[in-house]
């Protein structure tokens, strides 16, 4: 159920990048339907995933692009693998940024999709130059020229998003750590991005960067700069928590980021997102668990999956509708 809600909202899975895995064995397609009730009214959503691709409808009208569909239903997922946000690979953190910005900025998804297509073409052509299958650098220059504005727009949006995320996450982290820790989020793009960043200056920086590394890229046969190589650092009390933080600090940071996401989406859109807690409460100690549940109580519609509710030490469980799943069948809700 959790994955179905997430996929309906984001048009992609939290767990896999292979859409075929979302289709039941021996079936041609998967279909998810739902109704989102927001301040401006109810909205019916439909997503069909087949081997040919995805078809998305909003109020029964097919959306020409997925970027027009994503953002109608907003969700924040917190699962055990999200604890890897801090200690995992840069790819995990880039995926996190892309998914979250995409919810509040449809144009970002479109720019990112165009960038990835161009990047693929550019890498293919760099390989041809590397193997001397082609020796004409003009096409490479044209591809670079097309890539730079998209790279700049993505970089600017990520910079703005992470600035806002830190604004929300820092006080939350300070509170969870009982006032002992200060969190900073540092964006690490492949070009220098100053505090007062402008699109024209980022375009300029990318132009200079690509001119400098052109020969190296041809030798390596791959694009060496751009948003696909970005990373984020989480700094707690001046130290990189990924390298020097304890497991407790890493978990506090991940929890702070997730709670900050909820507030950021509300501040941008005026509606709270749905929170999906997928078997994550058992991974948090009593103090962090209590803080999370106190924060969302009577404010955010939340779905929680867990193997047992006995471990949840919070009054919130008395207010919850409890569904039991056994061998794929769901029992009617009951009050605990």
N, C-alpha and C positions, 0 to 999 in steps of 0.2 A: 504493500500500500504506500509506504514512504517513497519508494522509488517512483511509483506511478504519479504521485503528487508532484515530485520534483521534475520528472520528465514532462508532465503537462505544462509546468511553468517555464522550464528552461529549454525545452525541445531537445535535450540531451541528458544522458545519465550522469549521475555523480560517481558511479563506480567504473563504468567502461566507456571507451571511446568508440567501440564497435557497436553500431546501432542494431546489427543483426542479432546480437545477443539479447535484445529486448523483445524479440519475436518468439512466441512459444514454438517449441519443437514441432516440425511438420505443418506449421501454419504459414500462410503467405504474408500476413501482416499483423500488426498490433494496433489497437485503437484505444485511446484514452479520452474520456469526456468528463467535464466538470463545470461547475458554476462558481464563479468568484463574486462575492458580494463586497462591493467597495462603497466609499462615500458617495460616489456619483451614480451608484446603482448596480444592478446585477449584470453579469457578463457570462455568456456561455462560451466554453472553450472546447475545441476538439483537435486532437492530434492523431494522425494516422502515420505509422512507420511501416514501410514496406521495403522490399529489396531494391526498389527503384528510387527510394528516397523518402522524404517527409512531406506531408500535406497538412497544413495548419489552418484552422478556421476560427474566427472570432465572431460571435453572434451569427453563426451560420454563413459568414462571408469568408471565402478563401483568401488568405493573405499571400500576396505575390512573393514576398521574401520573409524568411524566418525572423529577420531583424525587425519586421513590422509586428510580429506576433509576440516575441519575448518582451516581457515587461508588463503584460496585462495582468498576470498573476505573479506576485513577488514572494519568494521563499528564501529562507536561510536554513541551510542544512548543517547540522553538527553531528558528525559521526566519529568513531574512534580514529579513522584514518586522517581526520582533520587535525589531530594532534601532531601529524607529520608536517603541518603547514610551517612550523618553525624549524624542525630538524630535517625535513625532507629535502628533495632536490629543487633547484631553481624552477624546473618545469612545473612542479606542484604549486609553487607560489605564483607563477605566471598564469596558470590555469585559474587559480583562485581570483586573481585580479580581473581577468577577462570575464569570468562568469558574473562577478559582482557588478562591474561597471556596465556590462550588457543589460542588467536589469533596470538601470536608471538612465541609460543612454543608448537607444536603438541605433543611432548613427555610428556608434563605436563598433557594434557587431558588424555592420556593413563595411566600415573601413578596415577592420581586422581581417575579414574574409577576403577583401580585395588585396590586402597586403600579403596574405598567405599564398594567394594564387600567383602574384607577381614574384614572390620570393622563390617559389617552386620553379618558375620559368628562369629566373636569374641563376639559381643554383645549377639548373640543367645546362644553361649556356656556359657558365663558368667551368663546368666539367668538360664541355666540348673544347674550350680554350686550353684547359689543362692538358688534355690528351691530343691537342693539335688537330682535332677533328674540324675545327674552325680556327681561323686566325684573324678574323674581322672583329675588332673591338668596338665598332660603332654600335652594334646591337646591344652590347653590354652597357654602353653609355646611355642608350635610350631607356633600357630597363632600369638603370640606376636613377635616371631622371624621373621616371614614373614612380619608383619605389619611395623616394625621399619624402614627398609631401604626405604620403600615407603614414610612413614611419614617424614623421614629426607630429602628426595629429594624434596618433596612438600614444606617443611619448608624453605629449602635453596632457592628455586626458588621464593617463596613469599618474602623472605628477600631481594633478589636481585632486584625484580620488584619494591618493595615499596621504596627502596633506589633510584632507577632511577626516579620513579614517583615524589618523593619529589624534586629531582634535577630540574625537569621541572615545578612542581606546585608552588614551593616557590617564584620564581621571578614573575610568573604570578599573584599570590595572592598579592604580594607586590605592583604590578602595579595597580591592580583593587582597592586595598584599599588606593590608592593615597600615597603609601609609609608609611602608618601608622601601617601596620600589617606584622608580620613574621609568616609564616606557617611551621610547622613541622609535619611529619607523623611518628607515632610510631607503630611499629609492636609488637603485644602482643601474642606471641605463648605460649603454655603451658610448654615450657622449656626455659631456659636462652639462648638467642642467642646474642653473643657478636658482636662487629663491624667486626672483622676479623674472619668471620665464615667459617668453613670448614665442608664438608659432614661427615668425620670421627668423628669430635667432636660432631656433632649433633646426629649421631647414638649412640655414647657413652652416651650423655645426656639423650636420650630417653630410653636407656637400664637401666640406673640408675633410671629414673623416674618410669618406669613400675615395676621395682623390689620393689620400695618403696611403691607404691600404690596398689600392687596386692591384698592384703587382703581386702582393702577398695572397690576395684572394684568387687570382688566376693560378698561382702555384699550388694553392691548396684545393682549388675547385669548389669553393663554398663561400657563402656570404658571411663575413666575419663581424658585421655590425648591424644593429637594428633591434627592434623590440623583442624579437625571438631569442635574444641573448640577455635580456634584462633579468635582474634579480632584486630582492628586497632583503634588507637586514633589520632584525628586531634587536634594539639595543636596550638593555635594562641596567640602570645605574652605570652607564658609560661602557658596558661590556656587551659584546655580541652574545646573545642568549643561545644562539644555535651552537656555538663553539664552547662557551664558558658557563652557560646556565645549567642549573640543576634541572632534574626532571620536573620538579614542582614549579620552577620558574617558567619552563617551556609550556607547561599545561596552563598556568595562569595567563601567559601571553596569548595562547590559542583561544582560551575562553574569553579574554578581553576583546580580542579581534572579532569574535563571533557576536558578542553582545553589542559591540560598536557598530557592526554591520546593520543590526536591527534598527538602531537609532539613526544611522546615516540614511537608510532607505526611507524611514519615516520623515526625516527632515527634508529630504529631496522630493518625496511624492505625496506626503500628507496622510498616507495609510501605513499601518504597521504590516510587515510581511508575515507570512505564516512561518512558524519555527518548527523544524523537523529535528527532533532529538533521536537519532537512530542508534540505540543501544550504547549511548555514550555516558549515561549517568553512573554506570558501574565503574567507569574509568576515572571518575572524579572523586576525590575524598569528600567527607561530609561537609566541610566548610565551603569548598568550591561549589558543590552540588546545591547547598542551601542558598548561596549567593545567586547562582543562576536561576533557581526557581523563584526566589524572592523578587528578582528583577523583572521576570516576565509575568508574574501573577496578575490576573485580571486585566492584562494589557495586550498580550500577544496570543493569538490562537496557536496552540502548540499541540503537536502530535508526538507522542513518546513511544518508542518500542523498547521493550525490556523482557528478559526471560523470567523475571520475578519482580513484583512490586514491593516485596518485603524489604529490599535494600534501600528503598527511597524514603529517607527520613525527613518528611515534610508534610505539613498540613494540606498542601495543594492536592495531595492524592485523594483527600476526602471530597474534593469538588469535581474530580475527574469522572468522565464516562469511561468505563473499563470494557474493552473488547478482548475476547480470548480467541486466539488462532490455534486450531489443532488440525493437523493433516490437511492444511489448505482451506479449512472451513472456519468462518468467523461467526462467533456467537453474538447475540444481541447485546447492546451496551447495558451495563449495570452500574449503579453507584456504589462506591466502596464504603 
